[in-house]
Amino acid sequence: MKWPMYISVTLVALITGLLLTFQFRVSSRIEQGVPAGRAQELVTELHQLDTEKTRLQSEVSDLEAKLSQATRGQQQAQAAMQGELEKAKIAAGLTAVSGPGVEIILENPPLLRQTGRPASLFVIRDEDLLRIVNELRAAGAEAISINGQRIVATSEIRFAAPFININLTRVVPPYHVLAIGRADALQAALSIPGGVAETLKDLGVRVDIQPHDKLTVPAYTGARQHTYAKPVQSR
């Protein structure tokens, strides 16, 4: 009966010894910590990661600076394009403009009180308005309108008795001409001896030319389509 008890005690002691041995080894490993070689490797890896982080931060800063510069460049390019577009619209007459210039009023000869007929058989025709426009342009007029119709490159001034058509719009006397430019130069160009204003006055037309510090010339409002004209492709 004693042998089983001895065997049980022996087994318990053996197991206890094994457990103590295992606990001692684990405690020894914990106390020893990370090996010196592995610790050095971790320090090296940490240093490399710090270096890579610094390099990436530098690249990010450089890319942000380039992006900011590109954005500013794009904004400047857009502003420049917008400025050129506005200049083109002004030159094409698509924008109302204001500035110094002259105002010209042309009116047909008055009626005679006795007969109710014109004092002369002359009436203002399309070529008279064309001469006025050409004189103003030659004197440096930057914008011209007649009875509210902006004169542009495609404008027609055509006699269609008893009216004159401008931009396909019927206009009647008195003809109210506005021209923006150097006022004294515009007035002098129309008032030279033997010029268009003097000739019209000799024919009985009332011609009134007044300089102004500020006039407003309206924009062209007609449709402009180019069906057949195409830009030339550069090679």
QUINOR-V956500 format. One line per field, one symbol per residue. ss: DSSP state (a for helix, b for strand, c for the rest). Layout:
ss->???
This chain:
ss->caaaaaaaaaaaaaaaaaaaaaaaaaaaaaaacccaaaaaaaaaaaaaaaaaaaaaaaaaaaaaaaaaaaaaaaaaaaaaaaaaaaaaaaaaccccbbbbbbbbbbbcccbccccccbcccccccaaaaaaaaaaaaaccccbbbbccbbccccccbbbbccbbbbccbbbcccbbbbbbccaaaaaaaaaccccaaaaaaacccbbbbbbbbbbbbcccccccccccccccccc
